[in-house]
Amino acid sequence: MVLRLLTYNIHKAIGTDRRYRPERVAEILHQSGADILCLQEVDFSVPRSHNDDLAHRLAEALGFHCSLGLNVFLKRGAYGNAILSKYPIVHTENLNITWGIKKARGCLMSRIETPAGDVAVLNMHLGLAGFERIRQVRMILESSFLQTVQSLPTVIVGDTNDRAEKVDRLFNRKGYVDTSSVRTRPTVAKKSVQLPDWRKLKNIKDIKEIRSLGIPVDLQTFPSYSPFPLIRIDKVFVNNRFEIRAHEVIRNGHTRIASDHLPVQVDLHVV
């Protein structure tokens, strides 16, 4: 059986045009044809998003099951990660991976009952500091939930905020493979280069300049509004119970506006 999974930082359904439009996000999710949706930055009862329960609103629009893990609590409302699934979610827990005084972060962990058997899905949103992300990944890999599902097909996804691929190496050591490995990547430039600050992306107009840095343009996910997104921070890792069939960043007129991130979808065969 092939499962299609999508990970997407929806930015509270507030697009790059600064408009709250959950229907745009719902349409993107529907058109993807994904069976399991892992969303980050999902609002719950926050004024900026009309006090909606955004996760359940999107789930109802798709006819999906839903689990929500709130991490950041505001004066009014909160936001966090959500997992939406075509198949029943039989167990969910939310792991607090906040480091010290840094912004609250979490990893929503669910077991989903599919026609091919149970699968484990972990949806994370890591911090902005390198040392913070390392600690957070270790907390996820050492979690009791992951120990109890170690025999199941397992996928760990989300917004890693890591463009240096340091967290990738931690997952690799534990047997989790980056699904983008199914794609052929351009050869990286031989000499060491300093990547441009993403805030200066608007000044980059020539795709040849980006390719000269060894950047696989079609795999990049942030920022969505740039002519050529430069950073790949939205990632999917799987254990050896999955065979990777496809990995695609969805970039079109809708996804360039609906959020500042681009969604990533993968097709996985349960083995």
C-alpha positions in Angstrom: 0.0 0.0 0.0 1.2 3.5 -0.9 0.5 6.3 1.6 0.7 9.9 0.6 1.8 12.3 3.4 2.1 16.0 3.3 3.9 18.4 5.7 3.1 22.1 5.6 3.8 25.1 7.8 0.6 26.9 7.1 1.5 30.1 8.9 -1.9 30.3 10.7 -3.5 30.3 7.3 -2.3 33.9 6.9 -0.8 34.2 3.4 2.0 36.3 2.0 -0.7 38.9 1.2 -1.3 39.1 5.0 -4.9 37.8 4.6 -6.4 35.0 6.7 -7.8 32.6 4.1 -8.2 29.1 5.5 -10.1 28.1 2.4 -6.9 28.5 0.4 -5.1 26.1 2.6 -8.0 23.6 2.5 -7.9 23.7 -1.3 -4.2 23.0 -1.4 -4.6 20.1 1.1 -7.5 18.7 -1.0 -5.7 19.0 -4.3 -2.6 17.2 -2.9 -4.6 14.0 -2.5 -2.6 13.2 0.7 -3.9 10.6 3.2 -2.1 12.1 6.1 -1.4 15.9 6.6 1.1 17.2 9.1 0.6 20.9 9.7 2.6 23.4 11.8 1.6 26.9 13.1 -2.0 26.0 13.5 -4.1 28.5 15.5 -6.7 27.8 18.1 -9.1 30.5 19.3 -6.7 33.4 18.3 -8.2 36.7 17.2 -5.9 37.1 14.2 -7.6 33.9 12.8 -11.1 34.9 13.7 -11.0 32.7 16.9 -11.3 29.6 14.7 -10.3 26.1 15.8 -8.3 26.0 12.6 -7.3 22.3 12.7 -10.8 21.1 13.1 -12.1 23.5 10.5 -9.6 22.1 8.0 -10.4 18.5 9.0 -14.1 19.0 8.6 -13.6 20.6 5.2 -11.7 17.4 4.1 -13.7 14.9 6.1 -10.6 13.8 8.0 -9.8 12.8 11.5 -7.8 15.3 13.5 -5.4 15.6 16.5 -4.0 18.9 17.8 -1.0 19.7 20.0 -0.9 23.3 21.3 2.6 24.6 22.2 2.6 28.4 22.2 0.0 30.0 24.5 -0.9 33.6 23.8 -3.0 36.2 25.8 -5.9 34.9 23.8 -5.7 31.5 22.3 -2.8 29.3 21.3 -1.1 27.6 18.4 0.8 24.4 17.6 0.9 21.4 15.4 -1.9 19.3 13.9 -2.2 15.9 12.2 -5.1 15.3 9.9 -5.8 11.8 8.6 -8.1 10.0 6.3 -7.7 7.0 8.6 -8.5 6.8 12.3 -6.0 8.2 14.8 -5.9 5.7 17.6 -3.5 7.4 19.9 -1.9 10.8 20.2 0.4 12.6 22.6 2.2 15.9 22.5 5.8 16.0 23.5 7.1 19.3 25.0 10.5 19.9 23.4 10.9 23.5 24.7 14.5 24.3 25.6 15.1 26.7 28.5 13.7 30.2 28.0 13.4 29.7 24.2 10.0 29.8 22.4 7.8 26.9 23.3 8.0 24.0 20.8 6.4 20.6 20.5 6.3 17.3 18.6 2.8 15.9 18.1 3.0 12.1 18.0 0.2 9.9 16.7 -0.5 6.2 15.8 -2.8 5.9 12.8 -4.7 2.8 11.8 -4.3 2.3 8.0 -5.4 -0.5 5.7 -1.7 -1.6 5.7 -1.6 -1.7 9.5 -0.7 0.9 12.1 1.8 3.6 11.3 3.5 6.1 13.6 3.6 9.8 12.6 5.6 12.5 14.5 5.0 16.1 13.5 7.6 18.5 14.9 8.4 22.2 14.8 12.0 22.8 15.9 13.7 26.0 17.3 15.7 28.7 15.6 19.0 28.0 17.4 21.3 25.2 16.3 22.1 23.9 19.8 18.3 24.1 20.6 17.4 21.9 17.6 20.0 19.3 18.5 18.6 18.9 21.9 15.0 18.8 20.6 15.8 16.0 18.1 17.5 14.0 20.8 14.4 14.4 23.0 12.2 13.1 20.1 14.5 10.2 19.4 14.6 9.2 23.1 10.9 9.7 23.7 8.9 6.8 25.2 6.4 7.1 22.3 9.1 6.3 19.8 10.3 3.4 21.8 6.8 1.9 21.9 6.3 2.2 18.1 9.8 1.1 17.0 8.5 -1.9 15.2 6.0 0.2 13.2 6.5 2.1 9.9 7.5 5.5 11.3 7.7 8.9 9.7 9.1 12.1 11.4 8.2 15.3 9.6 7.9 19.0 10.0 9.6 22.4 10.0 13.1 21.8 11.1 14.4 25.4 10.8 17.7 23.7 9.9 19.3 24.6 6.6 22.7 23.1 7.5 21.4 19.5 7.6 22.8 19.0 11.1 19.5 17.4 12.4 19.5 15.2 9.3 22.7 13.5 10.6 21.1 12.8 14.0 18.1 11.1 12.3 20.4 9.2 9.9 22.3 7.7 12.8 19.1 6.3 14.2 18.1 4.8 10.8 15.8 7.5 9.5 16.3 8.5 5.9 15.5 11.9 4.4 12.9 11.3 1.7 14.5 13.9 -0.6 17.2 11.3 -1.2 14.9 9.7 -3.8 15.6 12.7 -6.0 18.8 13.3 -7.9 20.6 16.3 -6.5 22.9 18.6 -8.5 26.6 18.3 -7.6 27.5 20.8 -4.9 30.1 23.4 -5.8 33.6 22.2 -4.9 34.7 25.3 -3.1 33.1 26.3 0.2 30.4 28.9 -0.2 28.5 31.2 2.2 24.8 31.0 1.4 23.1 34.4 1.0 20.9 35.5 3.9 17.3 34.5 3.1 16.1 38.0 3.7 18.1 39.1 0.6 16.4 36.6 -1.6 14.5 39.2 -3.5 17.8 40.5 -4.9 18.6 37.1 -6.5 17.1 37.1 -10.0 19.3 34.6 -11.8 18.6 30.9 -11.3 22.2 30.1 -12.5 23.6 32.0 -9.5 21.7 29.8 -7.2 22.6 26.6 -9.0 26.2 27.6 -9.0 26.0 27.3 -5.2 25.0 23.7 -5.5 21.4 24.4 -4.3 18.7 21.9 -5.6 16.2 24.6 -6.4 13.2 22.3 -6.8 13.6 20.9 -3.3 13.7 24.3 -1.5 10.7 25.2 0.7 11.2 28.7 2.1 10.3 31.4 1.5 7.4 30.6 -0.8 7.2 34.2 -2.2 10.7 34.3 -3.5 11.3 33.8 -7.3 13.7 31.0 -6.3 13.2 29.6 -2.7 16.7 29.1 -1.2 16.2 27.2 2.0 15.1 23.6 2.5 13.8 23.4 6.1 10.6 21.4 5.7 11.6 17.7 5.8 10.4 14.2 6.0 12.4 11.3 7.6 11.3 7.6 7.5 12.5 4.3 8.9 13.2 1.2 6.9 9.5 0.0 7.1 8.8 2.5 4.3 10.0 2.5 0.7 10.2 6.0 -0.7 8.4 6.3 -4.0 8.3 10.1 -4.5 9.2 13.4 -2.9 7.8 16.7 -4.2 7.7 20.3 -3.2 4.4 21.8 -4.3 5.0 25.1 -5.9 2.3 26.9 -7.8 0.3 30.1 -7.8 -1.7 29.0 -4.8 1.1 27.8 -2.6 3.2 30.9 -3.2 0.5 33.0 -1.6 -1.2 30.7 1.0 1.8 30.6 3.4 5.4 31.7 3.6 6.4 28.0 3.4 5.8 25.5 0.5 4.2 22.2 1.3 6.2 18.9 0.8 4.4 15.7 -0.2 5.9 12.2 -0.3 4.6 8.8 -1.5 5.6 6.0 0.8 5.1 2.2 0.3 4.6 0.3 3.5 6.9 -2.8 3.4 
